[in-house]
Amino acid sequence: MKLSARNQINGKLVAVQQRQIPGHVQINIGHGVVITASVTNDAIDDLKLAVGDDAFAVIKASDVMVAN
């Protein structure tokens, strides 16, 4: 699949939670960094997401805030 978003970070799913709306998934991208995403429970089902699967965090944003 080709995407216009250039910020594509690969990792492994370490948590998939459907108990709440929206659901949450966590992707371990290495070096102790985990990205958490809010997704619909339907998307979790449609993509058949499961702990241990390879996954990509695709980030498309028109604004990025940086703080120090």
C-alpha positions in Angstrom: 0.0 0.0 0.0 1.3 3.5 -0.9 0.5 6.4 1.4 1.1 10.1 1.1 2.2 10.3 4.8 6.0 10.3 5.1 6.1 9.6 8.8 5.8 5.8 8.8 7.4 4.2 11.9 7.5 0.4 12.1 7.3 -1.7 15.2 5.5 -4.5 17.1 2.1 -4.4 18.7 2.5 -4.8 22.4 -1.1 -4.0 23.5 -4.5 -4.1 21.9 -7.4 -2.8 24.0 -11.0 -2.9 22.9 -12.7 -2.3 26.3 -13.4 1.3 25.6 -14.5 3.5 22.8 -12.3 4.2 21.0 -9.9 1.3 21.3 -6.2 1.7 21.9 -3.2 0.0 20.4 0.4 0.4 21.5 3.3 -0.1 19.1 6.8 -0.6 20.4 9.2 1.1 18.0 12.4 0.2 19.9 14.7 1.9 22.3 12.0 1.9 25.0 9.6 4.0 22.9 6.0 3.0 22.6 3.5 4.9 20.4 -0.2 4.7 21.5 -2.9 5.3 19.0 -6.7 5.6 19.5 -8.5 3.7 16.8 -12.1 2.4 16.4 -12.9 -1.0 17.6 -14.1 -1.8 14.1 -10.7 -1.0 12.7 -9.1 -3.3 15.2 -11.4 -6.1 14.1 -11.0 -5.3 10.4 -7.2 -5.2 10.5 -7.2 -8.3 12.8 -4.7 -6.5 15.1 -3.1 -8.8 17.8 -0.3 -8.5 20.2 3.0 -9.6 18.6 2.0 -8.4 15.0 4.2 -6.2 13.0 2.6 -2.8 12.6 3.2 0.8 11.3 2.4 4.0 13.1 1.5 6.4 10.2 1.5 10.0 11.3 0.0 12.7 9.1 -0.3 16.1 10.7 -0.6 19.6 9.5 0.7 21.0 12.8 3.4 19.6 15.1 4.1 21.2 18.4 7.5 21.1 20.0 8.2 22.0 23.6 11.4 22.1 25.6 
